[in-house]
Every structure is written in structure tokens, then in C-alpha cells.
Amino acid sequence: MPEIIISTPWLLGATHGDAEMNKCPPIKEFPVDGERRQRLLCISEKFSLAFSCSPQYYVRAPGRVNLIGEHVDYCGYAVFPMAVEQDILIAVATNTSGSLNIRNVEAVYPEFSCNINDFEINKNKPAWFNYVLCGVKGIQDEGGIVGAMTGLDMVVGGNIPPSSGLSSSSALVCAAALAVAHAHSLSLAKDRLAEICAHCETHIGTQGGGMDQAISFLATKDTAKVIEFNPLRATSVNLPAGAIFVVANSLAPMNKAANSSFNCRVMECRLATQIMAKQAGLAWREYNKLGQLQKIMGKSLPQMISLVSETFEPRPYSKEEICEMLHTTPEELDQLTLSENTRDIQEFKLHDRALHVFSEAHRVWEFKRVCEEKSDTALEELGKLMLDSHRSTQLLYECSHPKLDALVNLSQGVALGARLTGAGWGGCIVALVKEDDVENYKKVLLEDFYSKEAAADGRDMSSVLFSSRPGSGACIFVK
């Protein structure tokens, strides 16, 4: 079991949100130079070839890297992400046919068309365009559109590596939603767009939280964010001087919508919440998030950590045992708590999942404290928190992957700390590296990891191993 260090008895605390939250995403002039301009021109050319007209506008939504706070957002706890410079771009124009026509600059992704006012999202058959459909449906259902929607033509391009844990899918949802909102002249604030996109992504079958969508809209250049939920709040945090974050792709892809592993963890946290609520004499059916339970019980995170060990044994619990503990039936549990693709699961790990969530939630606030105190040992303290986080996701939440663990192990002694980022089961790690050590760190990974990976052959390594400073959030480009 990973060591859990507790120092400050944080309760669920409120912070002052950024004033930017209540503004609409900015409309910017088309870039005059740089790599993004070239990508936009490429998408524009593809658009003209596909639809025999020019785009009317373009939308951008960035990916993100979560610095710490993994698998806690859907439990109601704060996270600590920053936007990366990599993004999704969509060229858009309205049409008079009432159709939604979606194309991708990469020929490997199939074309898709449908009636924009009458379509279904098949969550049992993952397809790239389903994420666009989620964004369209989100604005259709919750954006305030009156009457029939206007037809849209779209061409999508992106440089966020897919299935890498950098939130390419959520960025696509956010970009699509922003494209639809702008086409219908909807003045939706960033926080409202984030909430809509977090909710509408469930149409693809993912029972996630709201971190990815929130940072995609709320990010500001050069700052990371502490993002809290219920209500949504974002607080800018300046990272210590000399801190560089390097993202390294394990080359093990993971699509959390394509299997039940992700949703199983969500359900295990719900079940732990309900059993702890039941034992506390609460109306357990009213609770489904560990953060919600902590708040109503008025306990600190260290106290909740202790309560986990008092409530659960560190072993799997059968579905039958859980029903006995809740005095309910399997049928009610299926309907009340479990998602469609987790109802056949017969064993759940409650102790380890809840222990990870409460300890990881505590690490988020410790990370913020260290950043703000700016001590001489800040970078080393942050690195240790990141390594503790990885060990917890590896051993308690069991969402790591051998290749992620290999990258984290290689990072020790070269980086200050490293951890998986994103859902896990593949994807990327993020490492904290001193500015002067970045190139040496990349060299170590290239020689000791990527040179031995067949999947790295012929890859553009700049999209596999890169450093990033905090980037800006979603916006609209016009010529």
C-alpha cells in the first residue's frame, strides 16, 4: 500500500472563482503566423474541397494535462489541471439543408452526415464523430435554442494524440458545442458551456466528472487551475519558477468509452458512498458522491480516510454482500446505482477505491498550498506529491498500465516526480522537471523507453514526448 501523508485537515473549502468564468469564450482574429495558422489554413482548404465554399468561422478547444487529482472529479472533489497547447480545431459554416455534415482532415476517420434535428448517438459503437454529436446534442437540449437548429458543415483537425489521456475526446465535444452555440448566436458563459459539455458527454456512455470540459473552457495562459464542482469554481494558481511539465505518451492507447473499467471505478465509489452513508444513519439512496457525503458529515479528509478503514476490509465485496449491507435487492441496486455496462459485475473493491479518492483529494490541496508558499523546497515537495499520486492510482485504484509504470520508474532520479495523467490504463504520464534538466530527461526516455518500443517507429516524437506551459482556453477564430 502506498504511503499516505496527512498534514493539513482540509475540509471541502470554497474559493473565489475567476471572473473569467462568467464571460463568453473570446472571438479572436485569425492568427497572422505560426503553427496554428498553418493548421487552420489546412483545415480551410479541406473544407473548401469537401463543401465547395469557405468556412464562416473556426473554433478551438485545448486538451489538458491533470497535474494532480486523478479520478476524484466525479466524486465531487477538486482537480488541478492546466490546458496544453495542443488542441482541436473545427472549421464551420451553416447550410440550408438542415443536415449536419462532419468531416476530418485525416482520411482514416470516416465521414458522417445526419439530420441535425433528428439523430441518435450509438454508445455501443464508439466512433469519433459521436463526440461531435454529443456537443451538438448538448446545445440542442440545454443551450436555449428555440425551434429547429440550423444545418452545419464541419471539418475537424487536431494535434492532441488520441487515446493518450490528454482529453482529445472532451476537447472535441467542447469544440463542437461551441461551434453550434456560435452558429445560433447563443451567448453562453464559459462555466455554463463547461457544465453542458460535462453532462452531454454521458450520451457516449462515459460516467465522468467535469474536469476536462471545465479546463478546456476556463483555462488561462500561464496559470494552472484548481477546479471545484457543485458549484463550478476555478482558481488560478501560479506554478513555482523553474517548473516545467513534460508529457510522455506510453503508446498504450486507452478508450474509456470502449470498456467498463472506467465506469466500474465510478460505481465502486458510488457504492462506497452509499454504504458509508447507511452506516452513518443517513438516507443512503440520496448519496452517490464521496465528496457529497464528506460535506454532509462535516468531517475532514483525514477523518474520512480513517473512516474508510473502519468501514471496509481491503478486499473485494460481492454484489450479494453489498445488497445485504444496504438492505436492498440486486434489482434496485442496478436501477439506482449501477450503469448499464456495470450491472453484470459481481465484485467491487470499495476500501481501496475510497481510500484513493480521499487521499488524492487531499493531495490536490497540498499541491496548491506548496505552490502558494513558494518555499525553497517547493519543486521537491510537488514532485513527491506526484509520485505518491501515481502509487495510489497504481496500487489502490488499479488504473495504471505496465508502460506507464515503466515511464514513472525511469523518471525517478531525473525528474522531480511523475505520475499517470488522465483516466489511465494507458495514455500518458506527466513529469515535473527542472527547466535545466528537460532535454536530459527527454534523452533518457528516448534512449531507455522509446528506442525499445515498436509503436514509436516512424512516429512524430514531438507529439509523443513534449514539454508544455499552461495554455489558454477555447475560443472562436474569424477572418
N, C-alpha and C positions, 0 to 999 in steps of 0.2 A: 504494500500500500504506500502511495506517495506521502511524503511528509507534508502536513498541513500546518502552516504557521499562522497563528492568530495574534494580532496585536491590538487593533482598534475595534471596539464593539459597535460597528456601524449598524444603524437601523436603516430602513428604507428612507432615504432622505430626499427632500425636494431641492431643486436648484433653479436658478433663474435661467430660463431658456434664451437662446439667441433671438434678437429682434428680427433677424433674417427669416425666421420660421414662418412668419405671417405674411411674407411677401410672395408674389408670384415668381416663378422661375424667370430669369432675365432674358430679354431678347437682345442678341448681340449681332454686330456686323460680321459678315463673312470674313474669316481670317485672311490677312493680306499675305502671309508667308508661313512657312513651317510645315511640319509633317502632317498636321491635322488638315491644313488647306489642301494638300495633295490628296489625302484620303477623301475629303469632301468632293473634290473635282472628279475623282474616280467614280464615286457613287453617283454623282450628277450625270456622268457620261453613261453609266449603266442604266440609269433612269430614262434618259432620252432614248436609248436603244430599245428599252422594254415598252415604253408608253408613248413614244413619238411626241413628247412635249418635255418641257423643263420642269424641275421641281419648283414649287412655290416657296418652300422653306425647308429647313433641316432641324432635327432635334438631336441632342446629345445627352447621354446618361452614363456616368462613370461606373466602373467596377469599384470594388473596395477590398481592403485587407483589414481584417479584425486584429488589432494588436493584442487584445486580451478580452476574455469574456465569451467563451465558446459554449454554445448550447444552453444559454441562460435567457436569451431574449424571449423565447416562447414560454418561459416560466415567470415572466414579469420583471426580470432584472435588467439592470443597466449593462451596456456594452461599450467598447472603446475602439471604434473603427476609424479609419481615415480613407478618403477616396484616393484611388490611384489614378495615374494619368491615362491609363488605358480605358477605352470607352466603347459604347455602342453608338453608332450614328445612323440616322434614318433620313432619307430624302423623301419628301411628301408632296403630293398635290391632290386636290379634290377632283372628283369626277361626277358626272351627272347620271351615271347608270345605277347608282345605289349599291355598287359592288365594292368589296374590299379585295384588292389585288396585292399580294405580298411576294416580293422577290428578294433574293440575296445576291450579293456580289460574288459569292463563292458558288460555283456551279454544283458542288456536292450537295447543297441544300435544295430540296425540291421546291418548286413554285407552288403557290396556293391561292385560290380565289374562292369567294363565297359572297352571299348576300350580307351586307354589313348589318342589316336589321334582323337577320334570321340565320343564326349559326349555332352549332354546338361544339363544345370542347371535349374531345375524347381523352379522358385522363388515363385510360387503359392502354393507349397507344402513343407513347411520347414522341413528339415531333417538334422541331424547332419553332415552327410558326404558331404552335399552341401558346407560346409565351406572348406573342403579339396579340393573339386573340384574347388572352387574359387581360391585357392592358385595355383593349377595346371594350371588353365587357365591363370592366371596372368603371370606366367613364360612362358607358351606356346606363349602368344600373345606379351609380352613385354620384355622377358628376353634375347632375342637374340639367341634362338635355331634355328639351321639350319637343315632342314629335319625333319624326323619323330622322335618323342620322344621315349625314352626307357621305356619299361614297368616297373612298380614298385609295390612292395608288401609293405604294411604299416600296423603297429599295433599302435593304438593311446591310450594313457593313460594320465590322467590329474588330478590334485588336485585343480583346480580352480573351485569353486562351479558354476554350470551352471545357467544362467539367474539371476545372482547376481549383475550385474553391474561392475564386475571386469574384463570384456573383455575376457572371455573364448573363445568366437567365433572368435574374431580377432586374439587372440593368436594361435588358430587352423589354421586360414588362413596363418598366418606368418610362423608357423612351417611347414606347407605343402609346401609353396613356397620355403622355404629354403631347404627342402628335395629334391625337384625337381631340384633346381639350383645346388645343390651339386652333384646329380646324373649325371648331364650333364656337369660337370666341368666348370660352369659359375662363373666367378669372379665378382660378383655384390656387390657394396659397400652397407653399411647399409642404407644410405639415399635413394639409388635407390630402394632397396628392400622394404623399407617403402612406397615409392611412388607407386610402383607396387601393393602392397597389399592394400593400401587405395583405389586405383582405381578398383581393381578386386573384392573387396567386394560388389560393386554395382551390380554384377551379381546375388546376392542373394536378391536384391531389396532394400537394405539399402542405403539411400542417406546421408551418414555420412561425417565426416571430415577425418582427418588423424592422430588424436592424438593416438589412440590405437595402430596402426601399428608403428608409429614413436617411441613411448616409448618402445615397445616390442623389437625393434632392437637397439635403441640408448641408452638404459639405462646403467648406470654405477653404480657399487656398492657404497653405502653410500652417494649418491647425488640424489636430485630430479632434474628435468629438466624444464626449460622454453622452450617450443617448439613453434616456429613460422612457418608460412607457406608462400608459394609463394614469395621467395623460402623457402624450408625447412631449418630451423636452430634450433640447440639445444644448450642451455647454461646451464651448471651445476650450481646448487645453493646449498650451504651448509645450512642445516636447523639449527636453533638455538640449542645450547646444552640443553639437557633435554627434547627435543620434541619427544614424541612417538605418533605414529598414530595407533589408534585402529579401526579395521574394524568390523562392526556388521551387519550381514545379517538380513533383516527384515522378511525373509522366505516368502515373497510375490514375486513369480517369475515374470519376465518380459522378453519377447522375442520381441525385437524391429523389427525383420523381419516379425513377425506374424500379425502385425496390422498396421494401417495407422497413429497412434498417433505421432510416431517419425517423419515420413515423412511430416505430416501436419505441424509440427513446422518448419521444414526446408523450406517448401513452404511459410509459413507466413513470414519468414524472407526474402525470395526472393521477395515476393510481396511488403513488406515494403520498401525494397531496390529500387525496380523499381518505386514505387510511389514517394519516396523522390527524386530519380534521375529526374523523369519527372518534378516535381515542381521546381527543381533547373535548369531546362532548358537543361538537359543532354539527350543524346540519350539513353533512358531508357532500350531499348531492349539489350543493351550491358552490363548491370549490373545485377548480381544475388547474390552478397555478400555485406553485410553491411560494412565489412572491406574495400572492394574494393571501395565502394562509399566514405567512410570517407577519404581514401587516395587521391582520385581524387579531393575531395572538399577542402582538406587541412585544415580540422578542427580538434580540439582536441576532445577527448572523452566527456568531459563535454559539449562542444558545440554541439556535436551530440545528447547528452541526451536532451538538451534544444530544439533541432530541432524536436525531436520526438513529444514533446508536442505541438509544433507549427503546426505540420503536421497532426496529428491524434487525434481523440477523443478516450477516453478509453472505447470503445465499439466494438462489432463485426461489421465487414463490410461484406455486401453481395457480392457475386461474381458479381452480376449485377453492384453494386456501384463501385467495383474495375475496371471493364471494362470501366465504364464511366470516372473514374479518369484517366485511361491510354489511353482513346480514342481508345479502341481496342474491339475485339469481343471475346466471350467465346471460340470459336474455336481456335483463335490464342493464347489465354491465356493457354488453355490446351496443345497446342503443344510447346509453347515457354517456359513456366514456370512450369507448374504443372506436377507431376509424375503420372504414371498410376493409382496408388491407392489413389490419392487425387483429381482426376478430378470430382468426384461426390460430394465433399464437397461444401456446399453453403454459409458458413460463415467463416470468418477468423479474428482473433484478431491480429491487426497489431501494435497498440500502445504498448500493454503490452509486446509483444514478442521483439520488437526492443528495448524497454526500458531495459528489462532484459539483452539483449546481450551487449549493450553499457556499462551498469553499471557493469556487470560481467567482461567484458574485462578490465575495469579499475581496478577492484579488483585484477586481476592477477598481474598487475604491482605494485600495492600497497603491495601485498604479497611478491613479490620479493624484493621490497625496504626495507620492515621490516626485512626480513631475512638478508640482507646485512648490515643494520645499526647496528644490534645486540645490541639494547638498552636493558635496564633492564626490560622494559615492552613488549619486543618483543612477548613473548608467548601469553600474553593477547591480544595484537593487532591482532595477527594472528587468535586467537580464535574468535574475534569479526567479522573479515572479513569472516570467515567460516560461522558464524551464519547469517550474512547479506546475504551471498550467498544462504543459504538454504531458507530463507524467500522469496528471489526473485524467486527461482525456484518453490517454493510452490504457491506464490500468483500471480506472473506475467507470468511465463512460464507454470504453472499448470501441472508440470510433476512429482510431488511428489506422495505420497501414504499415507493413514492414518497410516500405520505401520511405515513408515519412519518418519513421523511427531512425532509419539509417542516416537520413539527412540531418536530423537533430543531433544524433551522436557524432557525426563528422563535424558539426558546428562547434562542439564544445572545445574550448581552448583557442578557438579562432574568433568566434562571435561571443558576445556577452551573454546571449541567451537566444533560444529558438523554440518554436512551437508550431504545431499544425494550425492552419487558419482556414476557416470555412467549415463545412459540415464534417469533413474528414473522410475516412475510407478511401483515401486517395487525394489528389489535388496538390495543394502547396503547403510549404512551411513559410513562416516569416521569421527572420533573424534580426536581432538588434546588433549592429556592428558600428564600432567607432569609425569616424569618417576616414581616418588614415589607413584603416585596415580593410576597406571594402574590396579593393582589387585583389588583395591577397586571399581574402575569403572566397571570392568568386573562383580564383585559381584553384584553391583546394577542392571545391566542389566539382569543378570541371575535370580535374585530374582523378579524383578519388571516387566520384559517383557517375557523372555523365559520360565519361570515356568508356565506362563499362555497361552502359545502357543502350541496347539496340534501338530503343524508341527515340534516342537522341540523334541518330544518324540522319543527316540532311535537314535537321530542324534549324529554324532561325533561333539561335540561342538567346538573342536579345528579348524574345518573348517567353523564354523558359527560365532565365536567370537574370533578374534586373533589380536595381535599387529604385526607390521612389520616395519622393517627398509628398506630403499631403496635397491633394489636388482639389479642384473646385467641383461644384455640383452641376446638376442638369441645367440645360439652357436651350434656347432656340436660336438658330442662326438664320439670318436673312441677308439677301444680296441687296 
